[in-house]
Each structure stands twice: as structure tokens, then as C-alpha cells.
Amino acid sequence: NGLQWVTIPVARESVHLTISQVLLPLSNWRAKHLKAITLSYAQAPYFQELQQLVQPLYMAEHGQYLVDINRYFITSLSKLLRISTHFVDSRQFQLQGGRVER
């Protein structure tokens, strides 16, 4: 069926905010993502095993901001893939300039 993006729908005004300021929507985007992934990959080898890993990621409570779900997905998938990178939140740094210059 071609390429399909799975994105979290955020308010149009969010383009001017950092991801730590963007609130997660209350819509059913989680169910829509899981349905899209299932429809696209149901026939793929090992899909059942991967679905058991992906579904809990979407269904877990992440917090109320986009940064929370991003952090949760990145750290969870890193652990799953045995990637031992230490992730640091950019809010811990004294950054200069606007978001484009950083």
C-alpha cells in the first residue's frame, strides 16, 4: 500500500515550541499507530514476536509531553537492542541561540 508515516498529531502552534513544551494529544493516535503497523507488517516474518515488544511501548503511560514519549521509546528500544549509549536531556545544558542554530 506504499509508504505510511506514523506521527503523533500535535497542535499546529507546537511548531514554535520545544518538544519539552508540546503536550501529547488526547486522541487515539496510539491505536491508529498500532493498527497501521499491524496492517503493514502482519505478514512479515517474526511479526508476532515484534508486536509483543512494540505494543507495550505504545500502551504504557509516558507522561504528558512529547519529550516524555520520545525519551521512553528511545531508551526502551536501545535496551532491547542492547545499545548502551548514555542519553542526556538537552535541558541539562546552557544552550545558546535559537533551536535552528543549535
C-alpha positions in Angstrom: 0.0 0.0 0.0 3.0 2.3 -0.1 4.7 4.4 2.5 2.7 5.5 5.6 4.0 7.8 8.2 3.1 7.3 11.8 3.3 10.6 13.5 1.8 11.9 16.7 -0.7 14.6 15.9 0.2 17.8 17.8 -1.4 21.2 17.8 -0.3 23.5 14.9 1.1 26.0 17.4 3.5 23.4 18.6 5.9 24.2 15.7 7.1 27.2 17.7 7.7 25.1 20.9 10.4 22.8 22.1 9.4 19.1 22.4 9.5 19.5 26.1 6.7 22.1 25.8 4.5 20.1 23.4 1.6 18.4 25.1 0.6 14.9 23.9 -2.9 14.8 22.3 -5.7 13.0 24.0 -6.8 11.5 20.7 -6.5 7.7 19.8 -3.2 8.1 17.9 -1.7 5.1 19.8 -4.4 2.7 18.5 -4.0 4.2 15.0 -0.2 3.7 15.0 -0.6 0.1 16.2 -3.3 -0.6 13.5 -1.0 0.9 10.8 2.0 -1.2 11.9 -0.1 -4.3 12.1 -1.7 -3.9 8.7 1.7 -3.1 7.2 3.7 -5.9 8.8 1.3 -8.7 9.7 2.6 -11.0 7.1 6.3 -10.3 7.8 8.4 -13.0 9.4 8.6 -12.7 13.2 5.9 -10.0 13.3 4.1 -11.7 16.3 7.3 -11.5 18.3 8.0 -7.9 17.4 4.4 -6.9 18.0 4.7 -8.2 21.6 7.6 -5.8 22.0 6.1 -2.8 20.3 2.5 -2.9 21.7 3.6 -2.3 25.3 5.7 0.7 24.2 2.5 2.4 22.8 0.2 1.4 25.7 2.5 2.4 28.5 1.9 5.7 30.3 4.7 8.1 29.1 3.8 11.4 30.7 2.0 14.3 29.1 4.7 15.8 26.8 6.2 14.8 23.5 9.6 14.7 25.1 8.4 12.0 27.5 7.3 9.6 24.8 10.4 10.3 22.7 12.6 9.5 25.7 10.6 6.4 26.6 10.7 5.0 23.0 14.4 5.8 22.5 15.6 4.3 25.9 13.3 1.2 25.6 14.4 0.4 22.1 18.0 1.0 23.0 17.7 -1.5 25.9 16.0 -4.0 23.6 18.8 -3.7 21.0 21.4 -3.8 23.8 22.7 -0.3 22.9 24.5 1.1 26.0 24.6 4.8 24.9 24.1 7.2 27.8 21.4 9.7 26.7 21.4 13.2 28.1 18.5 15.6 28.1 19.4 18.8 26.3 17.7 20.8 29.0 20.6 20.0 31.2 22.9 22.2 29.1 23.2 26.0 28.9 22.5 26.3 25.2 23.0 29.5 23.2 21.0 30.7 20.2 17.7 29.5 18.8 16.7 26.0 18.0 18.0 26.2 14.4 21.4 27.5 15.4 22.0 24.7 18.0 
